[in-house]
Amino acid sequence: MSIQHGYLSRGLSIPPGSQGTAGAFGRMFPTLQARKATGLEMAKKFGLPGGLMDGGQTTDDQQNHGFPSGFTYFGQFIDHDLTLDATSSFDRHAQPDGLVDFRSPRLDMDNVYGTGPVVSAHLYDPASFSTKLAISKDGVDLARTADGVALIGDPRNDENMLLAQLHLTLMKFHNRVVDLLRDGKITDALGEFVPPKPPDEPDHEQPTATLDQLLDVENYYNDVFASAQQLVRWHYQWIIVHEFLPTVADEKVVRDIERHGPRFYRPGDRPFIPAEFAVAAFRMGHPTIRSSYRVNENFAGKIFPDDPEAPTAPRTDLRGGPVDAEHAVDWRFFFDVGQRGDLQFAKRLDATLNTQLLDLPVSAVPGAKEGALARPVASLVVRNLLRSEAQGLPSGQDVARKIGETPLTDEQLGTDGPIYLWYYILKEAEVLADGRHLGPVGSRLVAEVLIGLLDADPTSYRSAFPAWQPTLGRREGSFGIADLLRVAGVLDEH
């Protein structure tokens, strides 16, 4: 036992729900045969600049006016909440059920919370008794080391500036919920008020505090953290089911799964992330990435610089790393907050990607080296297609038949024979939904896994309290991304 500043060090009482749960990958359709691999040359025909999936620079007529551009990065945040495959490769075969998922198979924001204030103490603000997450002193950036390394639960969330700023917003949301609970302005998820101050709080300058007093205070701060964490998680999960999924998928399919549960994703008591989801269906966000974005009134930038060797300062692009106040994201440009004149939309969801994603800077691509494989490996399309073959994914046509859909024809696909599942899902969205949202195959795979994971998680609102409704929105029982931004304090209400 140790005492610091008059209090017991965190660890004697561990907040519930703060422990990470190791995950695994698997198959949603284990009886389907792998599509016959066609190798690097075929992947290059699809994925190199000038290839079948080259969409050029994003233009106004490519915008999807039902898909605010911020949801591209909200989807990336969800992906990093669920999956971290640190061992597989796109150039060697690997069975999904033999891979380890280094994220928990839960929508629990462990990429923000880490494993809680005890184990991941560096993520938390000690001045708040570790009830709040640590951010930069000026509030416009993530907390960082002297070398600029972000102090966050998943370093991938600093890969690009938009994702990093969204991560920061979710941290601010948590911190504001802590304040509201301690001020007695909101209740916890079960409708109970958290006491506004610790019981019999001793003077931390006095070494005479009794062990019971210290334990009471320690338990109080644990309760504050756990109550805030549960509220934040449940409101985040609500957005996924009620706003994110109806934006990216066919709303009829989403509502059917919400009411009746998944038909094909059956995790049982051992939830896993299907390869068909992780390697294909949930990579549907890649074609929605624009070439450039207006970040705020005075700053716009490309996703990557034209010159791969361009310095990071002064900032001209949206690579990750330290963010100054003049570059901070104004979320009115990314989500519908009632000021649609400022809103940017994502690129249409189709079987093309903006050309910058087909020729990424080699320095930004894990495993890419100068030489014969450097350029193909630097194409996001080539990497996705080779990874799908390495993990033995079935063809898109086989998955469509399995779930009871008539497969697209070769003419509709613009190809011959069995095709990559990822490409099929994107082409289906293009052909059957005019690029507005996923088609029937993509919608079912994405919605079944996300809702199925919530149903398999005993701590989610769908499992622990199915009748629960959000409490932090402007309207009772309603909560969306605009409400989250307002609570987090990142919107200018004027």
C-alpha positions as CSV (number, residue, x, y, z in Angstrom):
1,M,0.0,0.0,0.0
2,S,1.3,3.5,-0.8
3,I,-0.1,7.0,-0.1
4,Q,0.5,9.9,-2.4
5,H,-0.5,13.4,-1.5
6,G,-2.6,12.1,1.3
7,Y,-4.6,9.6,-0.8
8,L,-4.2,5.9,-1.5
9,S,-2.6,5.3,-4.9
10,R,-5.2,4.2,-7.5
11,G,-5.3,0.5,-7.8
12,L,-6.9,-0.6,-4.5
13,S,-10.3,-0.2,-6.1
14,I,-10.5,-0.8,-9.8
15,P,-13.4,0.8,-11.6
16,P,-15.7,-1.8,-13.2
17,G,-15.5,-2.0,-16.9
18,S,-12.0,-0.6,-17.1
19,Q,-10.2,-3.9,-17.9
20,G,-9.4,-4.7,-21.5
21,T,-10.6,-8.0,-23.0
22,A,-8.4,-9.7,-25.6
23,G,-10.2,-10.4,-28.9
24,A,-9.9,-12.8,-31.8
25,F,-10.7,-12.9,-35.5
26,G,-12.8,-15.6,-37.2
27,R,-15.1,-16.2,-40.1
28,M,-18.8,-15.2,-40.6
29,F,-19.3,-17.8,-43.3
30,P,-16.9,-20.6,-42.4
31,T,-18.4,-23.0,-45.0
32,L,-17.7,-20.8,-48.0
33,Q,-14.6,-21.6,-50.0
34,A,-11.9,-18.9,-50.5
35,R,-12.0,-17.1,-53.8
36,K,-9.2,-18.4,-56.0
37,A,-6.2,-16.1,-55.5
38,T,-5.2,-14.1,-58.5
39,G,-2.1,-12.4,-57.0
40,L,-0.3,-9.2,-57.3
41,E,-0.7,-8.6,-61.0
42,M,-4.5,-8.6,-60.8
43,A,-4.4,-6.4,-57.7
44,K,-2.3,-3.9,-59.6
45,K,-4.8,-3.7,-62.4
46,F,-7.4,-2.7,-59.9
47,G,-5.3,-0.6,-57.5
48,L,-2.5,1.3,-59.2
49,P,-2.9,4.9,-60.4
50,G,-4.8,4.7,-63.7
51,G,-6.3,1.3,-62.7
52,L,-9.9,0.2,-62.4
53,M,-10.4,1.8,-59.0
54,D,-8.7,5.2,-59.6
55,G,-11.3,7.9,-58.9
56,G,-8.9,10.8,-59.5
57,Q,-9.1,13.9,-57.4
58,T,-12.4,14.4,-55.5
59,T,-14.8,16.7,-57.4
60,D,-18.1,18.3,-56.4
61,D,-20.1,15.9,-58.4
62,Q,-18.6,13.0,-56.5
63,Q,-20.0,14.1,-53.2
64,N,-22.6,12.1,-51.3
65,H,-25.1,14.6,-49.9
66,G,-26.5,12.1,-47.4
67,F,-23.1,11.4,-45.8
68,P,-21.4,14.1,-43.8
69,S,-17.7,13.8,-44.2
70,G,-17.0,13.4,-40.5
71,F,-18.6,10.0,-40.5
72,T,-15.6,8.7,-42.6
73,Y,-13.4,9.3,-39.5
74,F,-16.1,8.3,-37.0
75,G,-16.0,4.9,-38.8
76,Q,-12.2,4.8,-38.6
77,F,-12.5,5.5,-34.9
78,I,-14.9,2.5,-34.6
79,D,-12.6,0.3,-36.6
80,H,-9.7,1.2,-34.2
81,D,-12.0,0.5,-31.3
82,L,-12.6,-3.0,-32.5
83,T,-9.6,-4.3,-34.4
84,L,-5.8,-4.2,-34.2
85,D,-4.2,-6.9,-36.3
86,A,-0.5,-6.5,-35.5
87,T,0.7,-9.9,-36.8
88,S,-0.9,-10.7,-40.2
89,S,0.5,-9.7,-43.6
90,F,-0.9,-9.2,-47.0
91,D,1.9,-11.2,-48.6
92,R,1.5,-14.5,-46.7
93,H,-1.5,-16.8,-46.0
94,A,-3.1,-16.6,-42.5
95,Q,-6.2,-18.2,-41.2
96,P,-8.3,-15.4,-39.4
97,D,-9.0,-17.7,-36.4
98,G,-5.3,-18.0,-35.8
99,L,-4.8,-14.2,-35.5
100,V,-5.0,-12.2,-32.3
101,D,-7.1,-9.0,-32.1
102,F,-5.2,-6.6,-29.8
103,R,-8.4,-4.6,-29.3
104,S,-11.4,-5.9,-27.3
105,P,-14.3,-7.2,-29.4
106,R,-16.5,-4.6,-27.8
107,L,-17.6,-1.1,-28.6
108,D,-16.1,0.1,-25.4
109,M,-13.7,2.8,-26.5
110,D,-10.7,1.0,-25.2
111,N,-8.7,3.0,-27.8
112,V,-9.5,6.0,-25.6
113,Y,-9.6,4.5,-22.1
114,G,-6.8,2.0,-22.4
115,T,-7.2,-0.4,-19.6
116,G,-8.3,2.3,-17.2
117,P,-6.6,4.7,-14.7
118,V,-4.8,2.0,-12.9
119,V,-2.8,0.3,-15.7
120,S,-2.9,3.2,-18.2
121,A,-2.2,6.0,-15.8
122,H,-0.4,8.0,-18.4
123,L,-3.7,8.6,-20.3
124,Y,-5.3,10.4,-17.3
125,D,-5.1,13.8,-15.6
126,P,-3.7,13.3,-12.1
127,A,-5.2,16.7,-11.0
128,S,-8.7,15.2,-11.5
129,F,-7.7,12.2,-9.4
130,S,-7.5,10.3,-12.7
131,T,-11.2,10.7,-13.4
132,K,-10.5,12.8,-16.5
133,L,-8.4,12.1,-19.6
134,A,-5.3,14.1,-20.2
135,I,-5.3,16.6,-23.1
136,S,-3.0,19.5,-24.1
137,K,-2.8,22.5,-21.8
138,D,-4.4,24.7,-24.4
139,G,-7.2,22.2,-25.1
140,V,-6.6,22.1,-28.9
141,D,-4.6,18.9,-29.1
142,L,-3.9,15.6,-27.6
143,A,-1.5,15.4,-24.7
144,R,2.0,14.6,-26.2
145,T,5.5,13.8,-25.1
146,A,8.3,16.3,-25.7
147,D,8.9,14.5,-29.0
148,G,5.3,15.0,-30.1
149,V,4.1,11.5,-29.6
150,A,0.4,11.4,-28.7
151,L,-0.5,10.0,-25.2
152,I,-3.5,8.0,-26.3
153,G,-4.7,4.4,-26.0
154,D,-4.1,3.6,-29.7
155,P,-1.3,5.4,-31.6
156,R,-3.2,4.8,-34.9
157,N,-5.6,7.5,-33.9
158,D,-2.9,10.0,-34.6
159,E,-2.5,8.8,-38.1
160,N,-4.3,11.7,-39.6
161,M,-5.3,15.1,-38.1
162,L,-9.1,14.6,-38.5
163,L,-9.1,11.3,-36.6
164,A,-6.8,12.7,-33.9
165,Q,-9.2,15.7,-33.5
166,L,-12.2,13.4,-33.3
167,H,-10.4,11.3,-30.6
168,L,-9.7,14.6,-28.7
169,T,-13.4,15.5,-29.0
170,L,-14.4,12.2,-27.4
171,M,-12.0,12.7,-24.6
172,K,-13.5,16.2,-24.0
173,F,-16.9,14.6,-24.0
174,H,-15.8,12.2,-21.2
175,N,-14.2,15.1,-19.2
176,R,-17.4,17.2,-19.5
177,V,-19.5,14.3,-18.3
178,V,-17.3,14.0,-15.3
179,D,-17.9,17.7,-14.5
180,L,-21.6,17.4,-15.0
181,L,-21.8,14.4,-12.7
182,R,-19.8,16.0,-10.0
183,D,-21.9,19.2,-10.2
184,G,-25.1,17.2,-9.8
185,K,-26.4,18.4,-13.2
186,I,-26.9,15.0,-14.7
187,T,-27.5,11.5,-13.4
188,D,-25.6,8.3,-14.1
189,A,-26.9,5.8,-16.7
190,L,-29.4,4.4,-14.2
191,G,-30.8,7.8,-13.3
192,E,-29.0,8.1,-9.9
193,F,-27.2,11.2,-8.8
194,V,-23.5,11.0,-8.0
195,P,-22.6,12.8,-4.8
196,P,-21.2,16.3,-5.6
197,K,-18.2,15.9,-3.5
198,P,-16.2,13.1,-1.8
199,P,-17.4,12.0,1.6
200,D,-15.4,13.5,4.5
201,E,-12.6,14.5,2.3
202,P,-9.5,14.8,4.4
203,D,-7.0,17.7,4.1
204,H,-4.4,16.2,1.7
205,E,-1.7,18.2,3.5
206,Q,-2.4,16.4,6.8
207,P,-0.9,13.0,7.2
208,T,-3.5,12.1,9.8
209,A,-6.2,10.9,7.5
210,T,-7.5,7.5,8.5
211,L,-7.5,4.5,6.2
212,D,-11.3,4.5,6.1
213,Q,-11.3,8.1,5.0
214,L,-8.8,7.4,2.3
215,L,-10.8,4.4,1.1
216,D,-14.0,6.4,1.0
217,V,-12.4,9.1,-1.1
218,E,-10.8,6.5,-3.4
219,N,-14.1,4.7,-3.9
220,Y,-15.8,8.0,-4.6
221,Y,-13.4,8.9,-7.5
222,N,-13.6,5.3,-8.8
223,D,-17.4,5.7,-8.9
224,V,-17.2,9.0,-10.6
225,F,-15.0,7.6,-13.3
226,A,-17.0,4.4,-13.8
227,S,-20.3,6.4,-14.0
228,A,-18.9,8.8,-16.6
229,Q,-17.3,6.0,-18.6
230,Q,-20.6,4.1,-18.7
231,L,-22.6,7.2,-19.8
232,V,-20.0,8.0,-22.5
233,R,-19.9,4.4,-23.8
234,W,-23.7,4.0,-24.0
235,H,-24.2,7.4,-25.8
236,Y,-21.4,6.4,-28.2
237,Q,-23.1,3.0,-28.8
238,W,-26.4,4.8,-29.3
239,I,-24.9,7.0,-32.1
240,I,-23.5,3.9,-33.8
241,V,-26.9,2.2,-33.9
242,H,-29.2,5.2,-34.5
243,E,-27.1,7.6,-36.6
244,F,-23.9,6.0,-38.0
245,L,-25.4,2.8,-39.3
246,P,-28.4,4.5,-40.9
247,T,-26.0,6.8,-42.7
248,V,-23.6,4.2,-44.1
249,A,-26.0,1.3,-44.6
250,D,-29.5,0.6,-45.8
251,E,-31.8,1.8,-43.0
252,K,-34.3,-1.0,-43.6
253,V,-31.6,-3.6,-43.1
254,V,-30.3,-1.8,-40.0
255,R,-33.8,-1.6,-38.4
256,D,-34.5,-5.3,-39.1
257,I,-31.2,-6.3,-37.4
258,E,-31.9,-3.9,-34.5
259,R,-35.3,-5.4,-33.9
260,H,-34.7,-9.1,-34.7
261,G,-31.0,-9.6,-34.2
262,P,-28.3,-10.9,-36.6
263,R,-29.1,-13.8,-38.9
264,F,-25.5,-14.8,-39.8
265,Y,-23.1,-13.4,-37.2
266,R,-23.3,-15.7,-34.2
267,P,-20.6,-14.9,-31.7
268,G,-22.0,-17.0,-28.9
269,D,-20.1,-16.5,-25.6
270,R,-16.8,-15.9,-27.5
271,P,-17.2,-12.7,-29.6
272,F,-14.9,-12.4,-32.5
273,I,-14.3,-10.0,-35.4
274,P,-15.2,-11.7,-38.7
275,A,-12.5,-11.4,-41.5
276,E,-15.4,-10.6,-43.9
277,F,-16.1,-7.5,-41.8
278,A,-12.6,-6.4,-40.9
279,V,-10.8,-7.0,-44.2
280,A,-13.7,-6.2,-46.6
281,A,-17.1,-4.8,-45.5
282,F,-15.9,-2.3,-42.9
283,R,-13.2,-1.0,-45.3
284,M,-16.1,0.7,-47.0
285,G,-14.9,4.0,-45.5
286,H,-11.8,4.1,-47.9
287,P,-13.7,5.3,-51.0
288,T,-15.5,8.0,-48.9
289,I,-12.2,9.8,-48.2
290,R,-11.9,13.1,-50.0
291,S,-8.7,14.4,-51.5
292,S,-8.8,17.5,-49.4
293,Y,-10.9,19.2,-46.6
294,R,-11.7,22.6,-45.3
295,V,-10.8,22.2,-41.7
296,N,-11.9,25.6,-40.4
297,E,-12.7,29.1,-41.8
298,N,-9.0,29.8,-42.4
299,F,-7.4,26.4,-43.1
300,A,-7.8,23.7,-45.7
301,G,-5.5,20.9,-46.5
302,K,-4.9,17.8,-48.6
303,I,-4.9,14.4,-46.9
304,F,-1.2,13.9,-47.9
305,P,1.3,16.4,-49.3
306,D,2.1,16.4,-53.0
307,D,5.8,16.0,-52.0
308,P,6.3,12.9,-49.8
309,E,9.4,14.6,-48.3
310,A,7.6,17.8,-47.4
311,P,8.2,19.0,-43.8
312,T,5.4,18.8,-41.3
313,A,5.8,22.4,-40.3
314,P,4.4,24.8,-41.3
315,R,1.3,22.5,-41.7
316,T,-0.2,22.3,-45.2
317,D,-1.7,18.9,-45.1
318,L,-3.7,16.6,-42.7
319,R,-1.0,14.2,-41.6
320,G,-1.0,13.3,-37.9
321,G,1.1,15.0,-35.3
322,P,0.9,18.2,-33.2
323,V,-1.9,20.5,-33.9
324,D,-1.8,24.3,-33.4
325,A,-4.9,26.4,-32.6
326,E,-5.1,27.8,-36.1
327,H,-5.5,24.3,-37.5
328,A,-8.0,22.9,-35.0
329,V,-11.1,21.3,-36.6
330,D,-14.3,23.3,-36.8
331,W,-16.8,20.4,-36.7
332,R,-19.5,22.5,-38.5
333,F,-17.6,21.5,-41.7
334,F,-17.9,17.8,-40.9
335,F,-21.2,17.0,-39.2
336,D,-24.7,18.4,-39.6
337,V,-25.1,20.7,-36.6
338,G,-27.9,22.8,-38.1
339,Q,-25.6,25.0,-40.2
340,R,-25.6,23.0,-43.5
341,G,-24.1,25.9,-45.5
342,D,-20.7,25.0,-44.0
343,L,-21.1,21.2,-44.3
344,Q,-18.7,19.1,-46.4
345,F,-19.9,15.7,-47.6
346,A,-17.9,12.5,-48.1
347,K,-17.0,11.2,-51.5
348,R,-19.7,8.9,-53.0
349,L,-19.5,5.3,-51.8
350,D,-18.4,3.5,-54.9
351,A,-15.7,1.2,-56.3
352,T,-13.2,4.0,-56.7
353,L,-10.8,5.8,-54.3
354,N,-9.3,9.2,-54.7
355,T,-6.0,8.9,-56.5
356,Q,-3.8,10.0,-53.5
357,L,-4.7,6.7,-51.8
358,L,-3.3,4.7,-54.7
359,D,0.1,6.3,-54.3
360,L,0.7,6.9,-50.6
361,P,4.0,8.3,-49.4
362,V,6.3,5.3,-48.8
363,S,7.2,6.6,-45.4
364,A,3.6,6.5,-44.4
365,V,3.0,2.9,-45.3
366,P,4.0,0.1,-42.9
367,G,6.2,-2.5,-44.7
368,A,6.7,-0.3,-47.9
369,K,10.3,0.1,-49.0
370,E,12.0,1.6,-51.9
371,G,12.4,-1.0,-54.6
372,A,10.4,-3.3,-56.8
373,L,7.4,-3.6,-54.4
374,A,7.4,-0.1,-53.1
375,R,4.8,1.4,-55.3
376,P,2.2,-1.4,-55.4
377,V,2.5,-1.8,-51.6
378,A,1.9,2.0,-51.3
379,S,-1.5,1.6,-52.9
380,L,-4.3,1.2,-50.3
381,V,-6.3,-0.8,-52.9
382,V,-3.5,-3.2,-53.6
383,R,-2.9,-3.8,-49.9
384,N,-6.6,-4.4,-49.3
385,L,-6.9,-6.9,-52.1
386,L,-3.8,-8.8,-51.3
387,R,-4.8,-9.0,-47.6
388,S,-8.2,-10.4,-48.6
389,E,-6.5,-13.2,-50.5
390,A,-4.0,-13.9,-47.7
391,Q,-6.9,-14.5,-45.3
392,G,-8.8,-16.6,-47.8
393,L,-12.0,-14.5,-48.1
394,P,-14.8,-15.8,-50.2
395,S,-15.9,-14.1,-53.4
396,G,-18.6,-11.4,-53.3
397,Q,-20.9,-13.5,-55.4
398,D,-20.7,-16.4,-53.0
399,V,-21.5,-14.2,-50.0
400,A,-24.4,-12.6,-51.8
401,R,-25.9,-16.1,-52.5
402,K,-25.3,-17.2,-48.9
403,I,-27.4,-14.4,-47.5
404,G,-30.1,-14.8,-50.0
405,E,-29.3,-12.0,-52.5
406,T,-29.1,-12.3,-56.3
407,P,-25.4,-11.6,-57.1
408,L,-24.5,-8.7,-59.4
409,T,-23.8,-9.7,-62.9
410,D,-20.4,-9.5,-64.6
411,E,-21.7,-6.5,-66.6
412,Q,-22.7,-4.7,-63.4
413,L,-19.4,-5.5,-61.8
414,G,-17.3,-4.6,-64.8
415,T,-15.3,-7.7,-64.4
416,D,-15.4,-11.5,-65.2
417,G,-15.8,-14.3,-62.7
418,P,-15.6,-14.4,-58.9
419,I,-14.5,-11.1,-57.5
420,Y,-12.9,-9.8,-54.3
421,L,-15.5,-9.3,-51.6
422,W,-14.4,-5.8,-50.8
423,Y,-14.7,-4.7,-54.4
424,Y,-18.1,-6.4,-54.7
425,I,-19.4,-4.6,-51.7
426,L,-18.3,-1.2,-53.1
427,K,-19.7,-1.9,-56.5
428,E,-23.0,-3.1,-55.0
429,A,-23.3,0.3,-53.2
430,E,-22.5,2.1,-56.5
431,V,-24.9,0.0,-58.6
432,L,-27.8,-0.6,-56.3
433,A,-27.7,2.5,-54.0
434,D,-26.2,5.1,-56.4
435,G,-23.2,5.4,-54.0
436,R,-25.4,6.8,-51.2
437,H,-24.9,3.9,-48.8
438,L,-24.0,0.2,-48.7
439,G,-26.1,-2.3,-50.6
440,P,-27.8,-5.4,-49.2
441,V,-24.6,-7.5,-48.7
442,G,-22.5,-4.7,-47.3
443,S,-25.3,-3.4,-45.1
444,R,-26.0,-6.8,-43.6
445,L,-22.3,-7.6,-42.9
446,V,-21.6,-4.2,-41.3
447,A,-24.8,-3.9,-39.3
448,E,-24.9,-7.5,-38.1
449,V,-21.4,-7.4,-36.7
450,L,-21.7,-4.0,-35.0
451,I,-25.2,-4.8,-33.5
452,G,-24.2,-8.4,-32.8
453,L,-21.1,-7.2,-30.8
454,L,-23.3,-5.0,-28.7
455,D,-25.7,-7.9,-28.0
456,A,-22.8,-10.1,-27.1
457,D,-21.3,-7.5,-24.7
458,P,-22.9,-7.8,-21.2
459,T,-21.8,-4.2,-20.4
460,S,-23.5,-2.6,-23.5
461,Y,-26.7,-0.7,-23.2
462,R,-28.5,-3.3,-25.5
463,S,-27.5,-6.1,-23.1
464,A,-27.4,-4.5,-19.7
465,F,-30.4,-2.1,-20.1
466,P,-32.3,-2.7,-23.4
467,A,-34.9,-0.1,-22.4
468,W,-32.3,2.6,-21.8
469,Q,-32.5,5.8,-23.7
470,P,-29.9,8.6,-23.9
471,T,-30.1,11.4,-21.4
472,L,-27.6,14.0,-22.7
473,G,-29.4,15.1,-25.9
474,R,-31.4,18.2,-26.4
475,R,-34.5,16.1,-26.9
476,E,-35.5,13.4,-24.4
477,G,-34.6,9.9,-25.7
478,S,-32.6,11.3,-28.6
479,F,-28.9,11.7,-29.0
480,G,-26.7,12.2,-32.1
481,I,-23.2,13.4,-33.0
482,A,-24.3,17.0,-32.9
483,D,-25.4,16.5,-29.2
484,L,-22.0,14.9,-28.5
485,L,-20.2,17.9,-30.0
486,R,-22.2,20.3,-27.9
487,V,-21.7,18.5,-24.6
488,A,-18.0,18.2,-25.4
489,G,-17.9,22.0,-25.7
490,V,-16.4,22.0,-29.2
491,L,-19.2,23.9,-31.1
492,D,-19.7,27.6,-31.2
493,E,-23.4,27.9,-30.3
494,H,-23.5,31.4,-31.8
